């Protein structure tokens, strides 16, 4: 019996094509604190039927202590070394959808691992949105400064040229989460399957162009 193409079934086939094209590669979300990496990552993983992992939570589990405690007891360099090790291990166990902490992509070794074993998405957010979101939680050691807004501005300036090296960029803004997830899915499909969202529903060969 011919299949009826409804929005739900086209979406499912697009999601399945992405998962097939990924193979063992993961989808890694990078970007500033408060950009929505965990929130979007969790929803994206459900769409792609992949496991979701949060690098910060995995670092805390491996260390047996919270991130503020790791910073306070051992210092940032120790945290960064652990972060790089944990992300390397998680990427070896792909495919997963992995949300990384805001500083992880700054390390060249981690960037090159992500390049080799994943497709990266930079969730780009404006400073005012970041500030509004990070104010809700006081567990970010880097923002325990006299002037957190100035710190966010400085980090954005330092980090954006590096985040820009991600394979894909999605603008994270105040719209329903599902809209951002849809944009991630469309971008992943275009990148991996060589087809834009507009061609969904047509017969396209996703495997032929899935060279990455
Ligand atoms: C950091 C971001 C945090 C966490 C740590 C350092 C950063 O993760 O890894 O506090 O350097 O930007 P989120 O980006 O998930 O908040």
Boltz pocket constraint, residues with backbone or C-beta under 6 A from the ligand:
constraints:
  - pocket:
      binder: B
      contacts: [[A, 31], [A, 32], [A, 33], [A, 34], [A, 37], [A, 56], [A, 67], [A, 100], [A, 101], [A, 102], [A, 103], [A, 104], [A, 139], [A, 140], [A, 141], [A, 142]]
      max_distance: 6.0
